[in-house]
Amino acid sequence: MFLEALRNVWSNSGFAALSWQQCLMIVVACVLIYLAIVKKFEPLLLLPIAFGVLLANLPLAGLMNEPAAGSTEPGGLLYYLYLGVKKGIYPSLIFLGIGAMTDFGPLIARPSGLFLGAAAQFGIFVAFIIAIALGFSPQEAASIAIIGGADGPTAIYLTTKLAVDLLPAIAIAAYSYMALIPLIQPPLMRLLTTKKEREVKMEQLREVSKLEKICFPIIVTIICVLLLPSVAPLIGMLMLGNLFRESGVVERLSSTAQNALINIVTIFLGVTVGATAVADRFLRPQTLIIIALGLVAFVFSTIGGILLGKLMCWLSGGKINPLIGSAGVSAVPMAARVSQVEGQKANPSNYLLMHAMGPNVAGVIGSAVAAGILLALFG
């Protein structure tokens, strides 16, 4: 009787249902957890994503189960939380928090940063063309290519609209490459610029008035949403958050958006995106191709920003350091810090951080606009 009870417990446990594919995904989840905690690779998102992968691949837990048709039994916890991803709610709310944390002053002081932010979207279109050549549909190719914008929420938003089946691979690739910016970008920066160019010291930015900072999010919202209505959720929330910050009259709302709200949404977004990486959907050759194409997109985005930076350096008579062009990818503020570090290596008296923040925040707008264009074309 006792042995029979033990057999029943074992046969009904997750251990009996565990496949080798699920074991492999559990190992992948543990590696990601290691990278987040020990190596500190974008831990705020990589850690919840990794734990979501772990939860999704523990058999019989049913955390992502949909409610059965006609049944009163509820679905799994993560299924309901995932609706915020599926409906595009979480990425938009994260943009609200990003807007509340971001100072657009450097971009307003030097509007030419917009061109660098646009040039750093070059990898999106390179990866799109390659993905099409490899046989992906236009919707899938657009979702893969947006990784080149180095903007995780935008990548998730676009993928849920165009190719939701690719979401696990694209989300993990996007956030992994964002975390690896300090490793990927510096070799490209040194390869494409001369020591003399890296040593260029830039003049101090002019002081931006409060009126300019208040008008900026309003004007950008009107122009971008009229031009690309599909980008309204991302740009609208980004600029609303920034208006909270700059208006000076809603400090409680600004503080909530850039602290409590974005932290809560980040947890839900990370765990549920990770939970979509179930073994049978993630362990396929297509995943490796997507990760490789994401790297291609990211590399060419960095190259596009640097090359335009070199052109602007030449046109300005050596007054613009081309290193700030690499900050045109929208990983704020990590990409700007990399420009600062590389500039100081070449010239210890160089202070490029604020100059690089202009293209950096322009990249946030640029990646959202690129997503809007792709959504308008293929949505």
ZAKOLLO-8383 format. One record per residue (C-alpha): residue in one letter; x, y, z. Coordinates in nm, 2 decimals, m for minus. Layout:
! ZAKOLLO-8383
<code A c1 X c2 Y c3 Z> .
...
END
This chain:
! ZAKOLLO-8383
<code M c1 0.00 c2 0.00 c3 0.00> .
<code F c1 0.28 c2 0.24 c3 0.10> .
<code L c1 0.48 c2 0.16 c3 m0.22> .
<code E c1 0.17 c2 0.21 c3 m0.43> .
<code A c1 0.11 c2 0.55 c3 m0.28> .
<code L c1 0.47 c2 0.64 c3 m0.35> .
<code R c1 0.43 c2 0.53 c3 m0.71> .
<code N c1 0.12 c2 0.74 c3 m0.74> .
<code V c1 0.30 c2 1.05 c3 m0.60> .
<code W c1 0.59 c2 0.99 c3 m0.84> .
<code S c1 0.36 c2 0.94 c3 m1.15> .
<code N c1 0.17 c2 1.26 c3 m1.07> .
<code S c1 0.48 c2 1.47 c3 m1.01> .
<code G c1 0.67 c2 1.69 c3 m1.25> .
<code F c1 0.97 c2 1.46 c3 m1.23> .
<code A c1 0.79 c2 1.19 c3 m1.42> .
<code A c1 0.69 c2 1.43 c3 m1.69> .
<code L c1 1.02 c2 1.60 c3 m1.73> .
<code S c1 1.17 c2 1.58 c3 m2.08> .
<code W c1 1.53 c2 1.63 c3 m2.19> .
<code Q c1 1.43 c2 1.95 c3 m2.37> .
<code Q c1 1.28 c2 2.09 c3 m2.05> .
<code C c1 1.59 c2 2.00 c3 m1.86> .
<code L c1 1.80 c2 2.18 c3 m2.12> .
<code M c1 1.58 c2 2.49 c3 m2.09> .
<code I c1 1.61 c2 2.48 c3 m1.71> .
<code V c1 1.99 c2 2.48 c3 m1.76> .
<code V c1 1.95 c2 2.78 c3 m2.00> .
<code A c1 1.75 c2 2.96 c3 m1.73> .
<code C c1 2.01 c2 2.90 c3 m1.47> .
<code V c1 2.28 c2 3.03 c3 m1.70> .
<code L c1 2.08 c2 3.35 c3 m1.76> .
<code I c1 2.03 c2 3.38 c3 m1.38> .
<code Y c1 2.41 c2 3.35 c3 m1.34> .
<code L c1 2.47 c2 3.62 c3 m1.60> .
<code A c1 2.22 c2 3.85 c3 m1.43> .
<code I c1 2.34 c2 3.81 c3 m1.07> .
<code V c1 2.72 c2 3.74 c3 m1.11> .
<code K c1 2.80 c2 3.93 c3 m1.44> .
<code K c1 2.53 c2 4.19 c3 m1.38> .
<code F c1 2.41 c2 4.18 c3 m1.75> .
<code E c1 2.10 c2 4.40 c3 m1.75> .
<code P c1 1.98 c2 4.23 c3 m1.42> .
<code L c1 1.66 c2 4.43 c3 m1.38> .
<code L c1 1.52 c2 4.25 c3 m1.68> .
<code L c1 1.74 c2 3.95 c3 m1.74> .
<code L c1 1.67 c2 3.81 c3 m1.39> .
<code P c1 1.29 c2 3.81 c3 m1.42> .
<code I c1 1.31 c2 3.68 c3 m1.78> .
<code A c1 1.54 c2 3.40 c3 m1.67> .
<code F c1 1.31 c2 3.30 c3 m1.38> .
<code G c1 1.01 c2 3.31 c3 m1.62> .
<code V c1 1.20 c2 3.07 c3 m1.85> .
<code L c1 1.25 c2 2.84 c3 m1.54> .
<code L c1 0.89 c2 2.85 c3 m1.44> .
<code A c1 0.76 c2 2.78 c3 m1.79> .
<code N c1 0.97 c2 2.47 c3 m1.83> .
<code L c1 0.87 c2 2.30 c3 m1.50> .
<code P c1 0.61 c2 2.05 c3 m1.62> .
<code L c1 0.26 c2 2.03 c3 m1.49> .
<code A c1 0.28 c2 2.37 c3 m1.31> .
<code G c1 0.04 c2 2.52 c3 m1.57> .
<code L c1 0.14 c2 2.88 c3 m1.50> .
<code M c1 0.08 c2 2.98 c3 m1.87> .
<code N c1 m0.23 c2 2.76 c3 m1.93> .
<code E c1 m0.52 c2 2.92 c3 m2.10> .
<code P c1 m0.86 c2 2.87 c3 m1.94> .
<code A c1 m1.04 c2 2.58 c3 m2.12> .
<code A c1 m1.34 c2 2.68 c3 m2.34> .
<code G c1 m1.66 c2 2.64 c3 m2.15> .
<code S c1 m1.48 c2 2.56 c3 m1.82> .
<code T c1 m1.51 c2 2.76 c3 m1.50> .
<code E c1 m1.15 c2 2.66 c3 m1.41> .
<code P c1 m0.92 c2 2.97 c3 m1.43> .
<code G c1 m0.61 c2 2.98 c3 m1.64> .
<code G c1 m0.25 c2 3.00 c3 m1.50> .
<code L c1 m0.13 c2 3.31 c3 m1.31> .
<code L c1 0.13 c2 3.40 c3 m1.58> .
<code Y c1 m0.13 c2 3.36 c3 m1.85> .
<code Y c1 m0.33 c2 3.65 c3 m1.71> .
<code L c1 m0.02 c2 3.86 c3 m1.65> .
<code Y c1 0.10 c2 3.79 c3 m2.01> .
<code L c1 m0.21 c2 3.97 c3 m2.14> .
<code G c1 m0.03 c2 4.29 c3 m2.06> .
<code V c1 0.24 c2 4.19 c3 m2.31> .
<code K c1 0.00 c2 4.06 c3 m2.57> .
<code K c1 m0.21 c2 4.37 c3 m2.56> .
<code G c1 0.10 c2 4.60 c3 m2.58> .
<code I c1 0.03 c2 4.75 c3 m2.23> .
<code Y c1 0.36 c2 4.68 c3 m2.05> .
<code P c1 0.60 c2 4.82 c3 m2.32> .
<code S c1 0.39 c2 5.14 c3 m2.33> .
<code L c1 0.40 c2 5.17 c3 m1.95> .
<code I c1 0.78 c2 5.12 c3 m1.95> .
<code F c1 0.81 c2 5.40 c3 m2.20> .
<code L c1 0.61 c2 5.62 c3 m1.96> .
<code G c1 0.87 c2 5.55 c3 m1.69> .
<code I c1 1.16 c2 5.60 c3 m1.93> .
<code G c1 1.02 c2 5.93 c3 m2.03> .
<code A c1 0.99 c2 6.04 c3 m1.67> .
<code M c1 1.36 c2 5.94 c3 m1.61> .
<code T c1 1.50 c2 6.10 c3 m1.93> .
<code D c1 1.64 c2 6.45 c3 m1.97> .
<code F c1 1.60 c2 6.55 c3 m2.33> .
<code G c1 1.80 c2 6.87 c3 m2.27> .
<code P c1 2.12 c2 6.75 c3 m2.45> .
<code L c1 1.91 c2 6.66 c3 m2.76> .
<code I c1 1.73 c2 7.00 c3 m2.75> .
<code A c1 2.07 c2 7.18 c3 m2.71> .
<code R c1 2.21 c2 7.00 c3 m3.01> .
<code P c1 1.93 c2 6.89 c3 m3.24> .
<code S c1 2.18 c2 6.73 c3 m3.48> .
<code G c1 2.18 c2 6.44 c3 m3.24> .
<code L c1 1.85 c2 6.34 c3 m3.41> .
<code F c1 2.05 c2 6.25 c3 m3.72> .
<code L c1 2.28 c2 6.03 c3 m3.52> .
<code G c1 1.98 c2 5.86 c3 m3.35> .
<code A c1 1.84 c2 5.80 c3 m3.70> .
<code A c1 2.16 c2 5.67 c3 m3.84> .
<code A c1 2.19 c2 5.42 c3 m3.56> .
<code Q c1 1.88 c2 5.25 c3 m3.68> .
<code F c1 2.07 c2 5.14 c3 m3.99> .
<code G c1 2.11 c2 4.78 c3 m3.86> .
<code I c1 1.73 c2 4.74 c3 m3.85> .
<code F c1 1.71 c2 4.77 c3 m4.23> .
<code V c1 2.02 c2 4.56 c3 m4.29> .
<code A c1 1.89 c2 4.27 c3 m4.07> .
<code F c1 1.54 c2 4.30 c3 m4.23> .
<code I c1 1.69 c2 4.25 c3 m4.58> .
<code I c1 1.90 c2 3.95 c3 m4.46> .
<code A c1 1.60 c2 3.80 c3 m4.28> .
<code I c1 1.39 c2 3.82 c3 m4.60> .
<code A c1 1.67 c2 3.66 c3 m4.80> .
<code L c1 1.68 c2 3.37 c3 m4.54> .
<code G c1 1.31 c2 3.30 c3 m4.60> .
<code F c1 1.14 c2 3.48 c3 m4.31> .
<code S c1 0.81 c2 3.65 c3 m4.38> .
<code P c1 0.81 c2 4.03 c3 m4.39> .
<code Q c1 0.63 c2 4.03 c3 m4.05> .
<code E c1 0.89 c2 3.80 c3 m3.89> .
<code A c1 1.18 c2 3.98 c3 m4.06> .
<code A c1 1.05 c2 4.32 c3 m3.92> .
<code S c1 1.03 c2 4.17 c3 m3.57> .
<code I c1 1.38 c2 4.03 c3 m3.59> .
<code A c1 1.53 c2 4.35 c3 m3.74> .
<code I c1 1.40 c2 4.57 c3 m3.46> .
<code I c1 1.65 c2 4.41 c3 m3.22> .
<code G c1 1.90 c2 4.65 c3 m3.39> .
<code G c1 1.74 c2 4.94 c3 m3.22> .
<code A c1 1.87 c2 4.81 c3 m2.88> .
<code D c1 1.53 c2 4.89 c3 m2.73> .
<code G c1 1.37 c2 4.59 c3 m2.55> .
<code P c1 1.02 c2 4.73 c3 m2.50> .
<code T c1 0.99 c2 4.84 c3 m2.86> .
<code A c1 1.11 c2 4.50 c3 m2.98> .
<code I c1 0.85 c2 4.33 c3 m2.76> .
<code Y c1 0.57 c2 4.57 c3 m2.87> .
<code L c1 0.64 c2 4.52 c3 m3.24> .
<code T c1 0.68 c2 4.14 c3 m3.21> .
<code T c1 0.35 c2 4.10 c3 m3.03> .
<code K c1 0.18 c2 4.28 c3 m3.32> .
<code L c1 0.36 c2 4.10 c3 m3.61> .
<code A c1 0.51 c2 3.77 c3 m3.51> .
<code V c1 0.42 c2 3.67 c3 m3.15> .
<code D c1 0.56 c2 3.31 c3 m3.20> .
<code L c1 0.91 c2 3.46 c3 m3.22> .
<code L c1 0.87 c2 3.66 c3 m2.90> .
<code P c1 1.09 c2 3.45 c3 m2.66> .
<code A c1 1.39 c2 3.44 c3 m2.89> .
<code I c1 1.36 c2 3.81 c3 m2.99> .
<code A c1 1.31 c2 3.93 c3 m2.63> .
<code I c1 1.60 c2 3.74 c3 m2.49> .
<code A c1 1.83 c2 3.84 c3 m2.79> .
<code A c1 1.73 c2 4.21 c3 m2.75> .
<code Y c1 1.80 c2 4.23 c3 m2.38> .
<code S c1 2.12 c2 4.02 c3 m2.41> .
<code Y c1 2.27 c2 4.25 c3 m2.66> .
<code M c1 2.17 c2 4.56 c3 m2.47> .
<code A c1 2.35 c2 4.41 c3 m2.17> .
<code L c1 2.66 c2 4.33 c3 m2.38> .
<code I c1 2.70 c2 4.69 c3 m2.52> .
<code P c1 3.02 c2 4.74 c3 m2.32> .
<code L c1 3.17 c2 4.44 c3 m2.50> .
<code I c1 3.03 c2 4.48 c3 m2.85> .
<code Q c1 3.06 c2 4.85 c3 m2.92> .
<code P c1 3.42 c2 4.94 c3 m2.81> .
<code P c1 3.60 c2 4.73 c3 m3.07> .
<code L c1 3.38 c2 4.88 c3 m3.35> .
<code M c1 3.44 c2 5.23 c3 m3.22> .
<code R c1 3.82 c2 5.18 c3 m3.22> .
<code L c1 3.81 c2 5.01 c3 m3.56> .
<code L c1 3.61 c2 5.28 c3 m3.74> .
<code T c1 3.77 c2 5.60 c3 m3.58> .
<code T c1 4.12 c2 5.73 c3 m3.57> .
<code K c1 4.29 c2 5.82 c3 m3.24> .
<code K c1 4.28 c2 6.19 c3 m3.34> .
<code E c1 3.90 c2 6.17 c3 m3.39> .
<code R c1 3.86 c2 5.99 c3 m3.05> .
<code E c1 4.06 c2 6.27 c3 m2.88> .
<code V c1 3.83 c2 6.55 c3 m3.00> .
<code K c1 3.70 c2 6.76 c3 m2.71> .
<code M c1 3.35 c2 6.90 c3 m2.76> .
<code E c1 3.23 c2 7.24 c3 m2.65> .
<code Q c1 2.99 c2 7.27 c3 m2.35> .
<code L c1 2.63 c2 7.24 c3 m2.45> .
<code R c1 2.41 c2 7.55 c3 m2.42> .
<code E c1 2.17 c2 7.58 c3 m2.13> .
<code V c1 1.82 c2 7.47 c3 m2.23> .
<code S c1 1.53 c2 7.67 c3 m2.09> .
<code K c1 1.24 c2 7.51 c3 m1.90> .
<code L c1 1.00 c2 7.63 c3 m2.17> .
<code E c1 1.19 c2 7.44 c3 m2.44> .
<code K c1 1.18 c2 7.13 c3 m2.22> .
<code I c1 0.81 c2 7.15 c3 m2.17> .
<code C c1 0.73 c2 7.22 c3 m2.54> .
<code F c1 0.96 c2 6.94 c3 m2.67> .
<code P c1 0.74 c2 6.64 c3 m2.57> .
<code I c1 0.43 c2 6.81 c3 m2.69> .
<code I c1 0.57 c2 6.90 c3 m3.03> .
<code V c1 0.73 c2 6.55 c3 m3.08> .
<code T c1 0.41 c2 6.38 c3 m2.99> .
<code I c1 0.20 c2 6.58 c3 m3.24> .
<code I c1 0.45 c2 6.54 c3 m3.52> .
<code C c1 0.53 c2 6.17 c3 m3.47> .
<code V c1 0.17 c2 6.05 c3 m3.40> .
<code L c1 0.03 c2 6.25 c3 m3.70> .
<code L c1 0.30 c2 6.10 c3 m3.92> .
<code L c1 0.28 c2 5.74 c3 m3.78> .
<code P c1 m0.05 c2 5.68 c3 m3.58> .
<code S c1 0.06 c2 5.32 c3 m3.51> .
<code V c1 0.35 c2 5.45 c3 m3.29> .
<code A c1 0.11 c2 5.65 c3 m3.06> .
<code P c1 0.12 c2 5.41 c3 m2.76> .
<code L c1 0.50 c2 5.42 c3 m2.74> .
<code I c1 0.57 c2 5.78 c3 m2.83> .
<code G c1 0.27 c2 5.91 c3 m2.64> .
<code M c1 0.36 c2 5.74 c3 m2.32> .
<code L c1 0.73 c2 5.83 c3 m2.36> .
<code M c1 0.65 c2 6.20 c3 m2.40> .
<code L c1 0.38 c2 6.20 c3 m2.13> .
<code G c1 0.64 c2 6.07 c3 m1.88> .
<code N c1 0.88 c2 6.34 c3 m1.99> .
<code L c1 0.61 c2 6.61 c3 m1.96> .
<code F c1 0.55 c2 6.48 c3 m1.60> .
<code R c1 0.92 c2 6.53 c3 m1.53> .
<code E c1 0.97 c2 6.87 c3 m1.69> .
<code S c1 0.64 c2 7.04 c3 m1.60> .
<code G c1 0.74 c2 7.06 c3 m1.23> .
<code V c1 0.38 c2 7.05 c3 m1.11> .
<code V c1 0.32 c2 6.67 c3 m1.08> .
<code E c1 0.62 c2 6.55 c3 m0.89> .
<code R c1 0.43 c2 6.26 c3 m0.73> .
<code L c1 0.32 c2 6.13 c3 m1.07> .
<code S c1 0.67 c2 6.17 c3 m1.21> .
<code S c1 0.82 c2 5.99 c3 m0.91> .
<code T c1 0.57 c2 5.70 c3 m0.94> .
<code A c1 0.63 c2 5.66 c3 m1.31> .
<code Q c1 1.01 c2 5.65 c3 m1.28> .
<code N c1 1.01 c2 5.43 c3 m0.97> .
<code A c1 0.72 c2 5.22 c3 m0.85> .
<code L c1 0.53 c2 5.19 c3 m1.18> .
<code I c1 0.82 c2 5.10 c3 m1.40> .
<code N c1 0.96 c2 4.85 c3 m1.14> .
<code I c1 0.62 c2 4.67 c3 m1.11> .
<code V c1 0.57 c2 4.65 c3 m1.49> .
<code T c1 0.93 c2 4.54 c3 m1.54> .
<code I c1 0.87 c2 4.24 c3 m1.31> .
<code F c1 0.55 c2 4.14 c3 m1.49> .
<code L c1 0.70 c2 4.20 c3 m1.84> .
<code G c1 1.02 c2 4.01 c3 m1.77> .
<code V c1 0.86 c2 3.70 c3 m1.60> .
<code T c1 0.59 c2 3.66 c3 m1.86> .
<code V c1 0.81 c2 3.71 c3 m2.16> .
<code G c1 1.05 c2 3.45 c3 m2.02> .
<code A c1 0.76 c2 3.22 c3 m1.96> .
<code T c1 0.69 c2 3.21 c3 m2.33> .
<code A c1 1.02 c2 3.04 c3 m2.39> .
<code V c1 0.89 c2 2.68 c3 m2.35> .
<code A c1 1.11 c2 2.41 c3 m2.48> .
<code D c1 0.91 c2 2.31 c3 m2.79> .
<code R c1 0.90 c2 2.67 c3 m2.91> .
<code F c1 1.25 c2 2.78 c3 m2.82> .
<code L c1 1.47 c2 2.48 c3 m2.90> .
<code R c1 1.48 c2 2.50 c3 m3.28> .
<code P c1 1.73 c2 2.62 c3 m3.54> .
<code Q c1 1.52 c2 2.93 c3 m3.61> .
<code T c1 1.61 c2 3.06 c3 m3.26> .
<code L c1 1.98 c2 3.05 c3 m3.33> .
<code I c1 1.93 c2 3.23 c3 m3.66> .
<code I c1 1.72 c2 3.50 c3 m3.49> .
<code I c1 1.99 c2 3.55 c3 m3.22> .
<code A c1 2.26 c2 3.57 c3 m3.50> .
<code L c1 2.05 c2 3.82 c3 m3.70> .
<code G c1 2.00 c2 4.03 c3 m3.38> .
<code L c1 2.38 c2 4.06 c3 m3.34> .
<code V c1 2.41 c2 4.16 c3 m3.71> .
<code A c1 2.14 c2 4.43 c3 m3.66> .
<code F c1 2.31 c2 4.56 c3 m3.35> .
<code V c1 2.65 c2 4.58 c3 m3.50> .
<code F c1 2.53 c2 4.76 c3 m3.81> .
<code S c1 2.33 c2 5.00 c3 m3.60> .
<code T c1 2.65 c2 5.09 c3 m3.41> .
<code I c1 2.84 c2 5.12 c3 m3.74> .
<code G c1 2.57 c2 5.35 c3 m3.89> .
<code G c1 2.59 c2 5.59 c3 m3.59> .
<code I c1 2.97 c2 5.60 c3 m3.59> .
<code L c1 3.00 c2 5.66 c3 m3.97> .
<code L c1 2.76 c2 5.95 c3 m3.95> .
<code G c1 2.95 c2 6.08 c3 m3.65> .
<code K c1 3.27 c2 6.08 c3 m3.86> .
<code L c1 3.09 c2 6.27 c3 m4.14> .
<code M c1 2.96 c2 6.53 c3 m3.89> .
<code C c1 3.32 c2 6.55 c3 m3.74> .
<code W c1 3.45 c2 6.64 c3 m4.09> .
<code L c1 3.17 c2 6.88 c3 m4.17> .
<code S c1 3.21 c2 7.06 c3 m3.84> .
<code G c1 3.58 c2 7.10 c3 m3.89> .
<code G c1 3.67 c2 6.85 c3 m3.61> .
<code K c1 3.43 c2 6.99 c3 m3.35> .
<code I c1 3.22 c2 6.68 c3 m3.31> .
<code N c1 3.37 c2 6.36 c3 m3.16> .
<code P c1 3.24 c2 6.06 c3 m3.38> .
<code L c1 3.23 c2 5.84 c3 m3.07> .
<code I c1 2.90 c2 5.99 c3 m2.97> .
<code G c1 2.74 c2 5.84 c3 m3.29> .
<code S c1 2.76 c2 5.49 c3 m3.13> .
<code A c1 2.53 c2 5.62 c3 m2.86> .
<code G c1 2.25 c2 5.66 c3 m3.12> .
<code V c1 2.13 c2 5.31 c3 m3.03> .
<code S c1 1.86 c2 5.35 c3 m2.77> .
<code A c1 2.01 c2 5.17 c3 m2.47> .
<code V c1 1.98 c2 5.46 c3 m2.23> .
<code P c1 2.22 c2 5.55 c3 m2.07> .
<code M c1 2.46 c2 5.26 c3 m2.12> .
<code A c1 2.55 c2 5.34 c3 m2.47> .
<code A c1 2.63 c2 5.70 c3 m2.37> .
<code R c1 2.85 c2 5.58 c3 m2.09> .
<code V c1 3.05 c2 5.36 c3 m2.34> .
<code S c1 3.11 c2 5.67 c3 m2.55> .
<code Q c1 3.24 c2 5.85 c3 m2.24> .
<code V c1 3.47 c2 5.56 c3 m2.15> .
<code E c1 3.62 c2 5.53 c3 m2.49> .
<code G c1 3.66 c2 5.91 c3 m2.52> .
<code Q c1 3.85 c2 5.92 c3 m2.19> .
<code K c1 4.08 c2 5.64 c3 m2.29> .
<code A c1 4.19 c2 5.85 c3 m2.59> .
<code N c1 4.20 c2 6.18 c3 m2.40> .
<code P c1 4.17 c2 6.17 c3 m2.02> .
<code S c1 4.03 c2 6.53 c3 m2.02> .
<code N c1 3.74 c2 6.43 c3 m2.25> .
<code Y c1 3.39 c2 6.45 c3 m2.11> .
<code L c1 3.15 c2 6.32 c3 m2.37> .
<code L c1 2.86 c2 6.18 c3 m2.15> .
<code M c1 2.62 c2 6.47 c3 m2.19> .
<code H c1 2.71 c2 6.51 c3 m2.56> .
<code A c1 2.64 c2 6.14 c3 m2.61> .
<code M c1 2.31 c2 6.16 c3 m2.43> .
<code G c1 2.16 c2 6.36 c3 m2.71> .
<code P c1 2.20 c2 6.09 c3 m2.97> .
<code N c1 2.12 c2 5.83 c3 m2.70> .
<code V c1 1.77 c2 5.97 c3 m2.63> .
<code A c1 1.72 c2 6.04 c3 m3.00> .
<code G c1 1.77 c2 5.67 c3 m3.05> .
<code V c1 1.48 c2 5.59 c3 m2.82> .
<code I c1 1.26 c2 5.81 c3 m3.04> .
<code G c1 1.42 c2 5.66 c3 m3.36> .
<code S c1 1.36 c2 5.30 c3 m3.26> .
<code A c1 1.00 c2 5.37 c3 m3.18> .
<code V c1 0.95 c2 5.55 c3 m3.52> .
<code A c1 1.12 c2 5.26 c3 m3.70> .
<code A c1 0.88 c2 5.02 c3 m3.53> .
<code G c1 0.59 c2 5.25 c3 m3.64> .
<code I c1 0.71 c2 5.24 c3 m4.00> .
<code L c1 0.74 c2 4.86 c3 m3.99> .
<code L c1 0.40 c2 4.82 c3 m3.83> .
<code A c1 0.24 c2 5.05 c3 m4.09> .
<code L c1 0.40 c2 4.86 c3 m4.37> .
<code F c1 0.34 c2 4.50 c3 m4.25> .
<code G c1 0.09 c2 4.52 c3 m3.97> .
END
